[in-house]
Amino acid sequence: MTRTILAGGMLCAVLSIGAMSAEAQAQTPSAPTFTKDVAPIFYKSCTSCHRAGEIAPMSLLTYQEARPWAKSIATRVAAGTMPPWHADSSHIAFSNDRHLSDADKATILAWANGGAPEGNPKDLPAAPKYADGWAVGEPSAVLRMQEDYPIPASGTVAYQYFEVPTNFTEDKWIQGFEVRPGNRAVVHHVIVYARPPERKEAAAANAGAQPPRPRPPQLIEFAAGMDIPAGQTGGPELPPDQRKPLGPNDRPAPKTLGPLVGGYVPGNGWRMYEPGTATKLAAGSTLVFQMHYTTTGKATTDRTSIGLIFAKEPPKTQLVNAALINGAFHIPAGAADHRVDAEMTINQDVTLWSMLPHTHVRGKRWEYQAIYPDGRTETILSVPRYDFEWQTDYVYAQPKKLPKGTKIHAVAWYDNSTANKSNPDPTKDVWWGDQTFEEMMFTGFTISVDAKPASPTAGEKQ
């Protein structure tokens, strides 16, 4: 009987402990679920790239697609490598900032570490809608290279230039663009220019010929010895023993390229401009695709295209593109932290909308200072962890006003040492060059020229 009482007592104790355990579990917050907590984060910050047909290696649109990658996602999020964002945004806000908030990071990590549950399907928000194959939405016009260009299996391919007529009979205003490589495996970068049609001028010999119009004031003045024209290479030529043979260039650069329309670099191939702003595409322009190809060991072809979204009416603000380039640098072999500077002075009042830093694989960080006419200095962009594989056009949430006389000073640092795992050859000195095994120091700017205040009319107080 005693044994019976003891057994009963033990059973009551076990039941009591079990009840307490169940109550404690009920009070413990459950792991986040995909449908309720994680999917909204993915839809906001990840699926523009992580979906079928885009640059990311897997889709994250559905639970079935995301679940196998839960541990990998947690590792990348914890390390801060995904989503890719390399600028310091602690003091400057960017409208295209991809980095996750601490709360979003904690949610993803808790989901992955908690078994990555799916949750209630009824909690799943509507997936974002993407135009088939286009991040910017359905383009107003799609213009493609006019041939499937053959890429050899090996060797170094010189920059190739392909002309594509637009056949537009009126000026267009570009609200957005997206460059889509036909073959991402071999397309390193694309720059699309718009060469305007040649205008027929009256013969200068005519007696009543008009004198040439004065040139408008120069928008940008470069510091001595620090610049080269945009779209060209520059700096000292490579020594003969440093040169690598290029393949045949059967599509050489035309004499005139025209203004920039858009481009594609690793991690960045599209842009939607703010409402009320747009770039101008002149009627009858010819697009010029500058193509940088890399070989993969297998012969293939490419036929790249650009999608354009046109504004429905002329914008209040016309955007233009400018560049700051130093092509005269020399990076010694083995240098782990080599500095290169460039500087320009703004000669009109402008608004700065975005900046895109560009180096090749030795670039490690960037910093930009605006030195205002009153002597004040401001850091307008800092990229402490530049990543060649994820080049970003940093778009300001609040565009910056740069008065006439402002200097922009850019500094890029390069790692040409053995510590840089991406370094093609740390035993070689490096100069400016088109190819990835060479280097660049290039910054693209999107700006607008501010309207001048109206002159006082007669009778108004001066």
N, C-alpha and C positions, 0 to 999 in steps of 0.2 A: 504494500500500500504506500509505503514511503516512497518507493521507486516511482509509483504512479503519480504521486503528488509532485515529486521532483521533475518528472518528465513533463507534467502539465505546466509546472512553473516555467520550465525552460521554453516550452512551446509558446506560453504567453509572452515571455521575454523576447523571443524571436519575432513574434508577430508585432510586438510593440516597437522593436527596433526597425522592422520592415516598414511599419506605418510611419515612423519618424523619418526614415530614409526617403520614402516616397514624398512626404510633405516637404522635406528639404529640397528634393529635386524639383518639386513643383515651384518652390520659391526661387530656384536658381534660374537666372535668365537663360533662355534657350539660345542656341547659336543662330546667327542671322541666316536667312534663307535666300536662295537665288531669286525667287519670284518677287519677294517683297522688298529685299534690302540691296541685293547685289546688282540685279539687272538694271535698275535705274542709274547706277553709277556707270556700268558698262555702256549703256545707251548714251549717256552724256559725254563720256570721256574716251571711249575705246572703239566703238563699232564703226566709226568713220573709216578706220583702217582695218579693224578686225572683222571682216565680212568677206564673203566669197568674191573673188576677183580683184581684191585690193592688195596693198603691199604687205600686209601682215601675214604671217604664215598660217594662221588659223582664224576661224570665225568664233565670235563670242556672242552671237545674237540669241542663241537658244541654250537652255540648260544642257541638253544632250551634247552640244558642241563645246561648251565651256567646262563641264565637269571633269573630263580627262586631264585638263590642264591646271586644275586647282592648285596643286603644289607649286608648279612652275610660276603661276600667276602670283602666288603669295611671296615667293622668293624674289621676283622682279619688283613687286610693289614695295617690299621691305627694304630692298637695296636702293630704291628710288630711280631705277633705270626704266621703269614703265609706269605710266605713260611717259614718253620722252619729253623732257623739258629741261633746258640747260642754263637758262638765264636766272639771275638773281631777281626775283620779283617781290622781295621783302619791302622795297620802298617805291617801286614803280609797278603800276597795274597794266597788264596786257590783255587785250580783248580775246586773244587766242591762247591764253595760258592753259596748258594741258595738265599741269601738275595737280595731283590729288590733295584734297584737304586732309588734315590729320584724322578727322572723323571718317572720311571715306576710306582711308588706308586701314584704319582700325576695323571697319566693317568687313572689308575684303579679307583681312588676315583672320578675323574671328570666324568667318564663314569657312575658309579653307581649313583652319585648324580644328574646326568643329565637325568635320566630316563632309563639308560642302553639300548640305541638304538642299533639295529642290524647293520644298515649301508647297503651299497651296497654289495650284495653277490659276485660281481666281485672283490672286494677288498680282499676277504678272501685268505690268503696264503695257500699253501698246508699243510695239517696236517702232523705232524711227523709220520714216519712209525715205528711201534713197532712189533717185532716178537710176534706172538700169545702167550700171557701169559708170555713173558720174557722181562725184561727191558734191558738185555745185548745183545739182539739179539738171533738168532737161535743158541743154544748150539751145540758144537761138540759132546757132550755126556751128557746123563741125567742118573743119578744114584739115585735109590729110595730105601727107606726102604723096606724090603722084606715082610712086613706084615702091615695090618691095625691094629694099636695098640689101644686097648680099653682104654679110659680115663673115670674114674668114675665120677659120678655126683657131688660128694663132697669130701672133705678131702684134705690133702696135699700129692702131688705125689713126691716121691724122683726122683732125676735125673736118667733117663733111658739111656742106651747105646745100640745102634743098629749097628751091623757090616754089611757092604755091600762090597762084593768083587768087584774089578774093572776088573779083568781078562785082564788087559793090558799087552801085552808081551814085550813092550818097554817103556822106559821113556817118559813121556809127560811133556810139558811145559805149564803151565796154564796162559793164557793171561787175563782171566776173569772168574768170577763165579757168580752164583746167587742161593741162598738157598730159596726154596719156600715151606713154611709150607703147609701141606695138609689140615690143619684146623686152620686158624689164630686165632680163638676164644680161643683155648686152648694152643697154642704154645707161650710160653713166650720168649724163646730164643733157638737157635741151635748153636752148635759149631761142625764143621766137621774137624776131624783129619784124617791123612793118615798114617796108620801103615805099614812100609815097611816089605817085607817078611823076614823071618829069613834066614840068610845066613849059608850055610853048611861049617863049618870050618874043616880043617884037624885035626885029633886027636892030642892033645897036647903031647901025650906020644910018638909020633914018634921021632926017634932019630934026624932027620934033621928038626924038627919043627922050623919055623921062630919065632923069639921073637916078642912079641906084639908090634904093632906100637905105637909110642908115641902119646898121646892125643894132639889135636890141642890146641893152646892157648885159654883160656876162653874169650869169647866175652864180657861178662858183669859181673861185680862184684857188689854185692849189699851191701849197708850200713848195718852194724851189727844190727840185730834184726828187720829189716824193710821188709824182703822179705819172700815169700813162693814160692815153685815151681809153675810154670804156670800150670793151669789145675787141681790144687788141692786146697782144703780148708785148712785153717790154723788158727793160733792164738789160744788163750786159749779156752777150751771147754765152752759151755754155762752152767751156773748153772742149776741144775736139775729143778728148778721151772720155768726156762725160756724156756725149751725145749718143742717143739710141736711134737706129734707123726707123723711119716711119714708113708705113705702107703707102701705096699710090693714093694720091688725092685727086680723084676724078670729079669731085664736086668742090672746087676751091671757093674761097670767100669772094663774093661780089665786091665791086668797088664801094658800093654804098649799102649799109645795112638798115638804117633808119631807126626810129625809136623802138624801145623795148615794149613788147606786148605782154609776155609772160614767160615762165620757164618751169623746168622740172629739175630738181636736185634730189639726192637721196632723202626721203622723208618729207618732201615738200613739193607739191606739184599743182596746187590750185590756190585761188584767192578770190574771195568775194569782198568788194569794196563797200564802204559804209554808204547807206542811203544818201543820195544827194551828191555823191562823188563818182567819178568815172574817168577813164582814160579815153583819148580820142583816137579813132582809126579813120584815117582819111580815105575818101572815096577813091577807088581804083588802086589801092595799095596792093603790093605783093608781099606776102609773108615770106620771111627767110628763116628756115629752121637750121640753127647751128647744132649739129649732132656730135656728141662725144661718145664713141663706142669703145667697149672693151671686149676682148675675145675670151671665150670660155672653154676652148678645146674642141668645140664642135661648130662646124659651119652652119649658119642660119641666116635669117633675113629679119628686117625691121621695117615697119611702116607706121610712123608716129603721127598722132593727130592732136589738134587743139580744139576744145569746145569753147565757144564764146557766148556769154550771156549779155545781151544788149539792154541798156537802160531804155525805158519807154519815152523819156524826154531828156533834153540836154540837162546836164547836172548843174547845180549851183556852183560846184567846185571842180575844176579840172585838175586831175592828178598827173604828175609827170615823174619820170624815173631819172635818177642821177647815180653816180658811182664815185667812190673814193678808192684809189688804187695806188699801191706802191709796188712798182715792178723792178726796182733797182736794188733789191736786197741780196745778201749772200749768207747762207746758213752754214757754218763750218761743220765738218763731220764730227759726230759724237756730241754736239752741243745739246744739252738737256733742257735749257730754258733760254732760248735765243729770242731777243726782242726785236720787233720791226715796228716802226712808227709811220704814220701818215697823217696829213693835216690839210684841211681846206677852210676857206673863209667864205661865208655866205654874203653875197653882195646885194641881196634884196631881202625884204621881209618875207619869210616863208613859214609854212606849217609843216612839221615833220610827222608823217603818219606811221612809218615803219622803217625798220632796218634789218638787213640780211647780211650777217658776216659769212665770209667764205674763205676757207683755206683747203688744202688737201690733207692727207693723213697725218702730217706732222703737227698740224695746228692743235693747240691744247687749251688756250683761253684767250678771251678778248676783253678789252675795256675801252669805253668811249667817254670822252669828256666834252661838254659844251662850255666854251669860254666866252662869256657874254661881253658885249661892249663896255659894260660898267665894271668889268673885272671879276665878276662873280663866276665861279666854276661849279658845274653840276655834272655828276655822273649820269648819263642818259641811257646807258646800257652796259651791263656787266654780264659776261658769259663765262663763269669760272670753270665750266666743264664742257667745252666745245666738243661736239661729236660729229665727225665727218659723215657718219651714216644717218644722222638725223639733223639736217640743216634747216633752220627755222627762220622764217620771216617774222620778226617780232613786231607785232602790231600794237601800238599804244591804245589803251582804253581812252585816254585823254590825249589827243595829239598835242605835240609840243610846239610852241611858238618860238621861232628863232629870228630875232630881229637882225636887220642888216648889220654886218660887221661881226657876227658871231663866228667863232672858229670851232670846228669839230676836229678833235684830235683823237685818232684811233691808235691803239696799240694791240698787236697780236704777239703771242708767245708760241714758240715751236719747240718740239722735242725731237731732235735728230739723233737720239742716243739708242743704245741697245735696250733700254728700259721700255721704249715704245714698241709694243708688239706689232703694231701696224706699219712700222717703218720699213720701206722696201730695202734700204741698204744704209745702215748707220755709218759705214766707212766712207761714204761719199759726201762731198760738199753739195749744197743744193742751191739752185737759182730759180728764178721765175720760169714757168713753163706750162704749157697746156695740159700735159699728161699728168696722171695721178702720181707717178714716181717723181715728178717735179713739184713745185709749190706755187702758191698764189697768196696775195694779200689784197683781198677785194671786199668791198662793202657796197651793197645796193641800197638805195634810199627811195622811198616813195614820198614825194613832197607835193605841195601846192604853193603857188606864188600868191601871197596875200594881196587883196585889192587895196589900192592906194586910196586914202581918204579923199573924198570929193573936194575939189577946190572951192573956196567960198565965192559966191556969186556977187556981182556988183550990188552994193548997198548993204551987204552983210558986214558985220564987224570983223576986222582983221585981228 
